[in-house]
Amino acid sequence: MNPWLEGVRRVLARTPMGALSLSILLRELRFEGLGVVPDPKSLLKAVSDREDQFRVFHLGIGPWSRTRLRIQEAVGGGPEFGPGDDPWILLLRVPGSDLGPVHGVGRRIQAGLVEWGRNLDEGCPASVARWVRAIGEGGGAWSALVSGLPQGR
């Protein structure tokens, strides 16, 4: 597999929700040691072409929004997608991993959001927006669960 796609898979597999926006994913790939993605549009296309592993959701759809991807230079030198143009990428098969002391709860949240994303009607902007909000809420719930645990466990 392409090293960039493998990096995308690794980063998404580590997230509790199995999905990230492209701008956050690009930042995480830099932290992964792969550096700045040379061409984010090409990476997005490569991810979109791997329908067996990933699903891409574009938020900038509908008659009231711009559908073209705008890439701006971020302060850190890496590319950043503008508001409403930042696609979300879902890893369709999140590998079994230990999510820590609240493994069962975290796995249930993650499995529910992945299955929801797998069956989501991406032609309905409201459905996609609800799923993205649920991803954020799931991440918040995960953080609350983990932060409530005693240190060292």
Secondary structure, 3 states (H helix, E strand, C coil): CCHHHHHHHHHHHHCCCCEEEHHHHHHHHHHHHHCCCCCHHHHHHHHHHCCCCEEEECCCCCCCCCCCCCEEECCCCCEEECCCCCCEEEECCCCCCCCCCCHHHHHHHHHHHHHHHHCCCCCCHHHHHHHHHHHHHHHHHHHHHHHCCCCCC
